[in-house]
Amino acid sequence: ALNRNTEVEFQRNRERYEFLKWGQKAFSNFRVVPPMTGIVHQVNLEYLADVVMTKDENGNLVAYPDTLVGTDSHTTMINGLGVVGWGVGGIEAEAVMLGQPMDMLLPDVIGFKLYSKLSEGVTATDLVLTVTQMLRKKGVVDKFVEFFGEGLSNMSLTDRATIANMAPEYGATMGYFPVDEETLRYMRLTARSEETVARTEAYMRAQGLFHEAGMPDPEYTDTLELDLGSVVPSLAGPKRPQDRVALTDMQDTFRKALTAPVKDRGYELSGDALNREATFGTNGGSQKMKHGAIVIAAITSCTNTSNPSVMLAAGLVAKKAVEKGLNVKPYVKTSLAPGSLVVTEYLKNAGLIEPLSKLGFNVIAYGCTTCIGNSGPLPGEVAKAVTGSDLVAAAVISGNRNFEGRVHPLVKANFLASPPLVVAYALAGTVDIDLNNEPLGTDQNNQPVYLKDLWPSQQEISEAIELNIKAEMFRSKYEDVFSGSDMWKEIKVKEGDLFEWSDESTYIHHPPFFQTLTLDLPSVQEIKGARALGVFGDSITTDHISPAGNIAADSPAGKFLQERGVQPKDFNSYGSRRGNDLVMARGTFANIRLKNIMVAPKEGNWTRYDGQEMSIFDAAMKYKEAGVPTIVLAGKEYGTGSSRDWAAKGPMLQGVKAVIAESFERIHRSNLVGMGVLPLRFAEGQNAESLGLDGSEVFDIEGLNDSIQPKGELTIKAKKTDGKIIEFKAIALLNTDVEVNYYRNGGILHTVLRNLVK
């Protein structure tokens, strides 16, 4: 599977790889870690980060802290190593590369005190899901979180990295752990040089940044605390990562979700619909599939595959299951995608690759895969069973996000879990089960096998780590990290300072972002006569706005590709097409689970234009051709999830001038400003519903002019179809003078280019 997937990866993405290779040759300070090496965050953690860096300044060697910004929200994983870093949109990163400084409001710092230690049988995944739930409830958007307390001494660095990784899920800019002896131990384990380790310790101690047990607690803006001993085995879902479910409550939670209203993240089934089932045929006969049948079980994502304790635990569960003769249910699609080559190495050393493979958890790639939605199609018979009976099929993955439509378009219930629980649920074949009290299957003697019979002890896991993970593994796997495979080496590219665009390419297209650029700064104009493209509720994610996964054949993007001779089997994913604005503009608001109140209860990329239902893209183009500006209305947490800049670029290309929401996620708000789209926040206690807005109105946004100030108040007038005017206030979330300047320029890219010309 790995070899075949690698071949397909290089065939489909050759144009993208050629572009990257050209960039590596064209720019002296740009390096590429080739494909199939690992996930960027894990490579940062295991190899690239120095923690303390040095440079020559006028003949003096100057030491300073390592810092990082990355174009993926899970860049925060590096906080576990004591490195300050966070995710930004690609727009902001491009500006940084061109010399633009990063600015931000000085954030509140929330202290999260940890004490005691995890109980037997509890994993780092259970802990991070608990932390995510607590911090989402606390409210830490635009804030730093720093972990402190005696509990740190009972946490491995990889456990810390797991918690830091999910900072975007709990909403924080960072989830920071200070440098201490455990940091130094991990640096040695991952084959950092003794010079690097010694420099890190000396610098951090000299600066008062080295954490030691017994130190007084730092002062924070606010604090909360957690007894690690209170954490229990958990999952999260079925639609959001902050919705933690204790393993003991899992069956009951799923059953309640089946009947709960859609607005409460349920499926609103009743009567006969609750008892729907399908028959799935196999070589050994037939199997019944009901609501909750697990069709995807994936050990995936940087969050968990970077952590040896949960990866080895998964292998040990698989080993015991194989020894007892258990098998994964035939309708479950299984996969294993390690975050780095080292993971495969230590699983092999421990003798655990084989039992995982026997259960179908074969190594398929070194990348994000299922976590980002690249799960591939379900087997035909399984897909037919799910769609034919309209089942609420489930996925259990060790990922970090489970938003609607993200993992797979046919999977409605998505649960996050630790790798060993992923294996256990694959054996059970359903989430409609009490794993603590019901058997996962029967052994060779027809005796029931329970989760407790397979679950490894902490001693077993610790011994496996001690025996099988060595510094030499990291040294050998990373010594030629920039060289790449033979397939990478065989890619030939033309050299030159300018890239040669091809009008025929459906992957790389000359973007239109500078077509309207003038040297003179344009005047800021009020937005008049705007129409709504969509009216959305709470927790609209960047996956809803700009999906990364499957491109449907009948979608605007799918039709566009077919018109250019691309067959559906070669569509690849939205994520792979991000170099082509013509595809991505059509893919904006294309999530099949998107709920636009303007066309409720219909789901998908639909809106209403002049009383007629049509795709959001088609309506946007009609408005654009007529010179009519458009806006989006939304609830709380608009733009949560990935740092996906196309969730701002796409709406801008569709003609969206403003987004009015109750609250925004940090990175997405910044991305909107970066593309010249105005983020507006309803006044406290108001929203579209309370104001009686349904999307049929004509909107005027007044008070926009060259004198606009950070967080200035604007007046919005919405004219109903009967002529009634609804007037309300909103705050322009341009947080700094720099952001005001970006908006006045039409976005960050226009700002940087005008500055370069000057």
Residue pairs with C-beta under 8 A, 6 or more apart in sequence:
1 362
1 363
1 364
2 362
2 363
2 364
2 365
5 364
5 365
6 35
6 36
6 365
6 485
6 487
7 487
9 35
9 36
9 365
10 17
10 35
10 487
10 488
10 491
12 570
12 572
12 576
13 35
13 507
13 572
13 576
14 491
15 505
15 507
15 508
15 579
16 507
16 508
16 576
16 579
17 35
17 488
17 491
18 491
18 493
19 499
19 508
19 579
20 32
21 32
21 491
21 493
22 493
22 494
22 495
22 496
22 499
23 30
23 32
23 499
24 30
24 31
24 32
25 493
25 495
26 495
26 496
26 497
26 499
31 482
32 482
33 40
33 43
33 481
33 482
34 482
34 483
34 484
34 485
34 488
35 367
35 484
35 485
35 488
36 365
36 366
36 367
36 485
37 43
37 340
37 341
37 366
37 481
37 484
38 46
38 338
38 339
38 340
38 341
38 366
38 367
39 301
39 302
39 305
39 306
39 339
39 340
39 366
39 367
39 368
40 70
40 72
40 302
41 70
41 72
41 74
41 75
41 77
41 78
41 165
41 302
41 306
41 339
42 77
42 302
42 305
42 306
42 339
42 340
43 340
43 481
44 68
44 70
44 75
44 77
44 78
45 77
45 78
45 80
45 81
45 161
45 190
45 306
46 190
46 306
46 340
46 342
46 474
46 478
47 190
47 474
47 478
47 481
49 66
49 68
49 78
49 81
49 83
50 66
50 192
50 196
50 200
51 65
51 66
51 81
51 82
51 83
51 179
51 183
51 187
51 196
51 200
52 63
52 64
52 65
52 66
52 196
52 199
52 200
52 203
52 204
53 63
53 64
53 65
53 66
54 61
54 62
54 63
54 64
54 199
55 61
55 62
55 64
56 62
63 199
63 203
65 83
65 84
65 203
65 209
66 83
66 84
67 83
67 84
67 85
68 75
68 78
68 83
68 84
68 85
68 86
69 75
69 85
69 86
69 87
69 88
69 92
69 93
69 96
69 102
70 85
70 86
70 87
70 88
70 93
71 87
71 88
71 89
71 90
71 93
71 643
71 645
72 87
72 642
72 643
73 87
73 167
73 168
73 641
73 642
73 643
73 667
74 87
74 165
74 166
74 167
74 168
74 302
74 303
74 400
75 85
75 86
75 87
75 88
76 85
76 86
76 87
76 164
76 165
76 166
76 167
76 168
76 172
76 173
76 174
76 175
77 161
77 164
77 165
77 302
77 303
77 306
78 85
78 161
78 164
79 85
79 164
79 167
79 174
79 175
79 176
79 177
80 157
80 158
80 160
80 161
80 162
80 163
80 164
80 165
80 175
80 177
81 157
81 161
81 177
81 179
81 183
81 186
81 187
82 176
82 177
82 178
82 179
82 180
82 183
82 204
84 174
84 176
85 174
86 167
86 173
86 174
87 168
87 643
87 667
88 96
88 102
88 643
88 667
88 670
89 643
89 644
89 645
89 648
89 667
89 668
89 670
89 671
89 674
90 643
90 645
91 645
91 648
91 649
91 671
91 674
91 675
91 747
91 748
91 749
92 102
92 645
92 670
92 671
92 674
92 748
94 748
94 749
94 752
95 674
95 748
95 749
95 751
95 752
96 102
98 752
98 756
99 752
100 748
100 751
100 752
100 755
103 736
103 738
104 736
105 142
105 735
105 736
107 142
107 143
107 144
107 173
108 142
108 143
108 144
108 221
108 222
109 143
109 144
109 145
109 146
109 220
109 221
110 135
110 138
110 140
110 143
110 144
110 145
110 146
110 172
110 220
110 221
110 222
110 223
110 224
111 145
111 146
111 148
111 217
111 218
111 220
111 222
111 223
111 224
112 131
112 135
112 145
112 146
112 147
112 148
112 223
112 224
112 225
112 226
113 147
113 148
113 149
113 151
113 217
113 223
113 224
113 225
113 226
114 147
114 148
114 149
114 150
114 151
114 152
114 155
114 225
114 226
114 228
115 149
115 150
115 151
115 225
115 226
115 227
115 228
116 150
116 151
116 154
116 227
116 228
116 229
117 151
117 154
117 228
117 229
118 124
118 126
118 127
118 154
118 228
118 229
118 231
119 229
119 231
119 232
120 457
120 458
121 233
121 455
121 457
121 458
122 231
122 232
122 233
123 233
123 309
123 310
123 313
123 418
123 420
124 158
124 159
124 162
124 163
124 304
124 307
124 309
124 310
124 418
125 162
125 234
125 303
125 304
125 310
125 398
125 416
125 417
125 418
125 419
125 421
126 231
126 232
126 233
126 234
126 418
127 159
127 162
127 163
127 228
127 231
128 162
128 163
128 165
128 166
128 303
129 234
129 235
129 236
129 241
129 244
129 416
130 226
130 231
130 234
130 244
131 163
131 166
131 170
131 226
132 166
132 169
132 170
132 236
132 241
132 242
132 244
133 236
133 242
133 243
133 244
134 170
134 224
134 226
135 145
135 170
135 171
135 172
135 224
136 169
136 170
136 171
136 242
137 242
138 224
139 171
140 170
140 171
140 172
141 171
141 172
141 663
141 665
141 666
142 173
142 666
143 171
143 172
143 173
143 221
144 172
144 173
144 174
144 176
145 167
145 170
145 172
145 174
145 175
145 176
146 174
146 176
146 177
146 178
146 218
146 220
147 160
147 163
147 175
147 176
147 177
148 178
148 211
148 217
148 218
149 217
149 225
150 213
151 226
151 228
152 160
152 177
152 178
152 180
152 182
152 211
153 182
153 213
154 228
155 182
156 182
156 186
156 309
157 182
157 183
157 185
157 186
158 186
158 306
158 307
158 308
158 309
159 307
159 309
160 177
160 182
161 306
161 307
162 303
162 304
162 306
162 307
162 310
163 175
163 177
164 174
164 175
164 176
164 177
165 175
165 302
165 303
165 306
165 400
166 175
166 241
166 303
166 400
167 173
167 174
167 175
168 640
168 641
168 642
168 643
168 665
168 667
169 241
169 242
169 400
169 401
170 242
171 640
171 665
171 666
173 666
177 183
178 209
178 210
178 211
179 200
179 204
179 209
179 210
179 211
180 210
180 211
180 212
181 212
183 200
184 197
184 200
184 201
187 196
187 197
187 200
188 194
188 197
188 471
189 469
189 471
189 474
190 471
190 474
191 471
191 472
191 474
191 475
191 478
201 210
203 209
204 210
232 246
232 247
232 248
233 246
233 247
233 418
233 421
234 244
234 245
234 246
234 247
235 244
235 245
235 247
235 250
235 396
235 415
235 416
235 417
235 421
236 242
236 243
236 244
236 245
236 402
236 415
236 416
236 417
237 243
237 245
237 402
237 413
237 414
237 415
237 416
238 254
238 257
238 265
238 394
238 402
238 412
238 413
238 414
238 415
239 265
239 402
239 403
239 404
239 413
239 414
240 265
240 402
240 403
240 539
241 400
241 401
241 402
241 416
243 265
245 253
245 415
247 421
247 435
247 436
248 434
248 436
250 431
250 433
250 434
250 435
251 431
251 432
251 433
251 434
254 292
254 394
254 413
254 431
254 432
255 432
256 266
257 265
257 266
257 267
257 413
258 266
258 267
258 269
258 274
258 291
258 392
259 266
259 267
259 268
259 269
259 270
259 274
260 266
260 267
260 268
261 268
262 268
262 595
262 601
263 537
267 392
267 412
267 413
269 291
269 392
273 390
274 291
276 290
276 291
276 389
276 390
276 391
277 288
277 289
277 290
277 389
277 391
278 288
278 289
278 290
278 385
278 386
278 388
278 389
278 391
279 286
279 287
279 288
279 289
279 385
280 286
280 287
280 288
280 289
280 330
280 331
280 381
280 382
280 385
281 287
281 381
282 330
284 330
287 329
287 330
287 331
289 331
289 382
289 385
289 386
289 389
289 391
289 393
290 391
290 430
290 432
291 391
291 392
291 432
292 392
292 393
292 394
292 413
292 430
292 431
292 432
292 433
293 331
293 386
293 391
293 393
293 394
293 429
293 430
294 329
294 331
294 332
294 393
294 394
294 395
294 396
294 425
294 426
294 428
294 429
294 430
294 431
295 331
295 332
295 333
295 378
295 382
295 386
295 393
295 394
295 395
295 408
295 410
295 411
296 332
296 333
296 370
296 375
296 378
296 394
296 395
296 396
296 397
296 407
296 408
296 411
297 328
297 332
297 333
297 334
297 335
297 395
297 396
297 397
297 422
297 423
297 425
297 426
298 333
298 334
298 335
298 336
298 337
298 369
298 370
298 371
298 375
298 395
298 396
298 397
298 398
298 399
298 422
299 305
299 311
299 314
299 335
299 336
299 337
299 361
299 397
299 398
299 419
299 422
299 423
300 335
300 336
300 337
300 368
300 369
300 370
300 371
300 397
300 398
300 399
301 337
301 339
301 368
301 371
301 397
301 398
301 399
301 400
302 339
302 368
302 400
303 371
303 398
303 399
303 400
304 310
304 311
304 398
304 399
304 418
304 419
305 311
305 337
305 338
305 339
305 340
305 343
305 398
305 419
306 339
306 340
306 343
308 343
308 346
308 465
308 469
309 461
309 465
310 398
310 418
310 419
310 420
311 338
311 343
311 346
311 347
311 419
312 346
312 347
312 350
312 352
312 456
312 461
312 464
312 465
312 468
313 418
313 419
313 420
313 456
313 461
314 356
314 361
314 398
314 418
314 419
314 420
314 422
314 423
315 347
315 350
315 352
315 353
315 355
315 356
315 464
316 352
316 420
316 456
316 460
316 461
316 464
317 420
317 423
317 424
317 454
317 455
317 456
318 352
318 355
318 356
318 358
318 359
318 361
318 423
319 351
319 352
319 355
320 453
320 454
320 456
321 355
321 359
321 423
321 427
321 440
321 449
321 454
322 355
322 358
322 359
324 443
324 444
324 449
324 453
324 454
325 443
325 444
326 427
326 440
326 441
326 443
326 449
327 359
327 427
327 441
328 334
328 359
328 360
328 426
328 427
328 429
329 426
329 427
329 428
329 429
331 379
331 381
331 382
331 385
331 429
332 360
332 426
332 429
333 375
333 376
333 378
333 379
333 382
334 359
334 360
334 361
334 362
334 426
335 360
335 361
335 362
335 364
335 369
335 370
335 375
336 356
336 361
336 362
336 363
336 364
337 363
337 364
337 365
337 366
337 367
337 368
337 369
337 370
337 371
338 344
338 347
338 363
338 366
339 366
340 366
340 477
341 366
341 477
342 473
342 474
342 477
344 353
344 363
345 473
345 477
346 468
346 469
346 473
347 353
347 356
349 467
349 468
349 469
350 464
350 467
350 468
352 464
353 363
356 362
356 423
359 423
359 426
359 427
360 426
361 423
361 426
367 374
368 374
369 375
370 395
370 397
370 399
370 407
371 397
371 399
371 400
371 401
371 407
372 406
372 548
372 549
372 575
373 406
373 407
373 408
373 543
373 547
373 548
373 549
373 550
373 573
373 575
374 548
374 549
374 573
374 575
375 395
375 407
375 408
375 549
377 383
378 386
378 408
378 410
383 410
385 391
386 393
386 410
387 410
392 412
392 413
393 410
393 411
393 412
393 413
394 411
394 412
394 413
394 414
394 415
394 430
394 431
395 402
395 407
395 408
395 411
395 413
395 414
395 415
396 415
396 417
396 421
396 422
396 425
396 426
396 431
397 407
397 414
397 415
397 416
397 417
397 422
398 416
398 417
398 418
398 419
398 422
399 407
399 416
400 416
401 416
401 541
401 543
401 641
401 642
402 414
402 415
402 416
403 414
403 541
403 543
403 544
403 641
404 412
404 414
404 543
404 544
404 591
404 593
405 543
405 544
405 547
405 549
405 591
405 592
405 593
405 594
406 414
406 541
406 543
406 547
406 548
406 549
407 414
407 549
408 549
408 550
409 549
409 550
409 552
409 592
413 431
415 425
415 431
417 425
420 455
420 456
424 435
424 440
424 451
424 454
425 431
425 435
427 440
427 441
428 435
428 438
428 440
428 441
435 451
436 451
436 452
437 450
438 450
439 448
439 449
439 450
440 449
440 450
440 451
440 454
441 448
441 449
442 448
442 449
443 449
483 489
494 500
501 508
501 509
501 510
502 508
505 580
506 561
506 564
506 566
506 577
506 580
506 583
507 576
507 577
507 579
507 580
508 579
508 580
509 579
509 580
509 581
509 582
511 581
512 581
512 653
513 649
513 747
513 749
514 749
514 750
514 753
516 746
517 746
517 750
517 753
517 754
519 754
519 757
521 744
521 745
521 754
522 744
522 746
523 705
523 706
524 704
524 705
524 706
524 708
524 743
524 744
525 704
526 700
526 701
526 702
526 703
526 704
526 705
527 629
527 631
527 657
527 658
527 678
527 699
527 700
527 701
527 704
528 629
528 700
528 701
529 628
529 629
529 698
529 699
529 700
530 628
530 629
530 630
530 631
530 657
530 658
530 698
530 699
530 700
530 701
531 623
531 628
531 629
531 630
531 631
531 698
531 699
532 598
532 630
532 631
532 632
532 633
532 693
532 695
532 696
532 697
532 699
533 589
533 607
533 616
533 619
533 620
533 623
533 630
533 631
533 632
533 654
533 656
534 589
534 594
534 596
534 597
534 598
534 607
534 616
534 632
534 633
534 634
534 695
535 596
535 597
535 598
535 632
535 633
535 634
535 688
535 693
535 694
535 695
536 544
536 594
536 595
536 596
536 597
536 632
536 633
536 634
536 635
536 638
537 595
537 597
537 634
537 635
538 634
538 635
538 636
538 637
538 662
539 635
539 636
539 637
539 640
540 594
540 634
540 635
540 637
540 638
540 639
540 640
541 639
541 640
541 641
541 642
542 639
542 640
542 641
542 642
542 643
542 644
542 647
542 668
543 591
543 641
543 642
543 644
544 589
544 591
544 593
544 594
545 588
545 589
545 591
545 639
545 644
545 647
545 650
545 651
546 574
546 584
546 587
546 588
546 590
546 644
546 646
546 647
546 650
547 574
547 587
547 590
547 591
548 573
548 574
548 575
548 642
548 644
549 573
549 574
549 575
550 571
550 573
550 574
551 557
551 558
551 561
551 571
551 572
551 573
551 574
551 577
551 583
551 587
552 558
552 590
552 592
553 559
553 562
553 568
553 571
555 586
555 587
555 590
555 605
555 615
556 586
556 587
556 590
556 605
556 615
556 617
556 618
557 574
557 577
557 583
557 584
557 586
557 587
557 590
558 568
558 571
560 582
560 583
560 586
561 571
561 583
562 568
574 583
574 584
574 587
574 590
577 583
577 584
577 587
578 584
578 646
581 649
581 653
584 646
584 649
584 650
584 653
585 617
585 650
585 653
585 654
586 617
587 646
587 650
588 616
588 617
588 646
588 647
588 650
588 651
588 653
588 654
589 596
589 605
589 616
589 617
589 650
589 651
590 604
590 605
590 616
590 617
591 604
591 605
592 603
592 604
592 605
593 603
593 604
594 603
594 604
594 605
595 603
596 602
596 606
596 607
596 616
596 695
597 688
597 694
597 695
598 607
598 608
598 694
598 695
598 696
599 606
599 607
599 608
599 613
602 613
605 615
605 616
605 617
606 613
606 614
606 615
606 616
607 613
607 614
607 615
607 616
607 619
607 695
608 614
608 619
608 695
608 696
609 618
609 619
609 622
609 623
616 654
617 654
620 630
620 654
620 655
620 656
621 654
623 629
623 630
623 655
624 630
624 654
624 655
628 655
629 655
629 657
630 654
630 655
630 656
630 657
631 656
631 657
631 658
631 659
631 660
631 699
631 701
632 651
632 656
632 658
632 659
632 660
632 661
633 659
633 660
633 661
633 688
633 693
633 695
634 659
634 660
634 661
634 662
634 688
635 661
635 662
635 687
635 688
636 661
636 662
636 663
637 663
637 664
637 665
638 659
638 661
638 662
638 663
638 664
638 665
638 668
639 647
639 664
639 665
639 667
639 668
639 669
639 671
639 672
640 665
640 668
641 665
643 667
643 668
643 671
644 671
645 671
645 674
645 675
647 668
647 671
648 668
648 671
648 672
648 674
648 675
648 677
649 675
651 659
651 672
651 675
651 677
652 675
652 676
652 677
652 747
656 677
657 677
657 678
657 701
658 677
658 678
658 679
658 680
658 701
659 672
659 677
659 678
659 679
659 680
660 680
660 681
660 682
660 688
660 716
660 730
661 679
661 680
661 681
661 682
662 681
662 682
662 687
663 681
664 672
664 679
664 681
664 733
669 679
669 733
670 739
672 678
672 679
673 679
673 733
673 734
673 739
673 742
673 743
673 747
673 748
674 742
674 747
674 748
674 749
675 747
675 748
676 742
676 743
676 745
676 746
676 747
676 750
678 701
678 704
678 732
678 734
678 743
679 732
679 733
679 734
680 701
680 714
680 716
680 730
680 731
680 732
680 733
681 730
681 731
681 733
682 688
682 691
682 728
682 730
683 728
683 729
683 730
683 731
686 728
688 694
691 718
691 726
691 728
692 726
693 718
693 726
696 720
696 721
697 718
697 719
697 720
697 721
697 726
698 718
698 719
699 716
699 717
699 718
699 719
700 716
700 717
700 719
701 714
701 715
701 716
701 730
702 714
702 715
702 716
702 717
703 712
703 713
703 714
703 715
704 714
704 732
706 744
708 732
708 734
708 740
708 743
708 744
709 740
710 734
710 735
710 736
710 737
710 739
710 740
711 731
711 732
711 733
711 734
711 735
712 731
712 732
712 734
713 729
713 730
713 731
713 732
714 729
714 730
714 731
714 732
715 727
715 728
715 729
716 727
716 728
716 729
716 730
717 725
717 726
717 727
718 725
718 726
718 727
718 728
719 725
719 726
720 726
734 740
734 742
734 743
741 751
742 748
742 751
745 751
745 754
